[in-house]
């Protein structure tokens, strides 16, 4: 994706916001949504060439890339992780996670967690953002979800229908969380441990519902690292965008964009 004036302005502001900020150590969880070459102007779609360059950089860096479940165990116990630790996550469960992202992950032997919307698996009904566009916008099949798990990756929940949980009453939120966990257990043979709040929509009630559904860790959209003692049901993440250059990616690993992301979210312009 060719950088626009807006993305260049974003980088300038992000660097300015980071000046003087104190960098904190902790697990950096990276958020991806899609990897393909069909949506060159979509912020949530990373081109395979760019994704491969990012994964190559990670594999050659001194940063340990950890399964999120393993890292979560250490965080919950207050055990410090190795410096620069990273975990990779994918939201929603699109077909291209299997066809485009997986071969690159396997090339560099990197583990990832895939948060799937269980009510959309095995369908050609993508989320509204891509509805009515392309055949390639299909969701994963359950067979592909099982194959991701069999290849050493983690499958987590992302709700049954991708509804914003904080906008629901308790019974509806519980149906989304418990139903999602039950769907995954029925299809994969084990209760999932990880959850991702759809659109980052959560509050104290939602966190309680998710915990009672059996999830021991859950991801938000708030930026920043995760230090020992972080609430495991309120994990911070760093979104990787389609217009990020490799230098942008490196800066995001360092936390340079955290302040910018907080400003965007405070202004209500964050979209997931």
Buried (B, 14 or more C-beta within 10 A) or exposed (E): BEEEEEBEEBBEBBBEBBEEEEEEBBBBBBBBBBBBBBBEEBBBBBBBEBBBBBBBBBEEEEBBBBBBBBBBBBBBEEEEBEEBBBBBBBBBBBBBBBBBBBEBBEEBEBBBBBBBBBBBBBEEBBBEBBEEEEEBBBBBBBEBBBBBBEEEBBBBBBBBBBBBBBEBEEEEBBBBBBBBBBBBBEBBEEBBBBBBBBBBBBEEBBBBBBBEBBBBBBBBBBBBBBBBEBBBBBBBBBBBBBBBBEEBBBBBBEBBBBBBBBEBBEEEEBEB
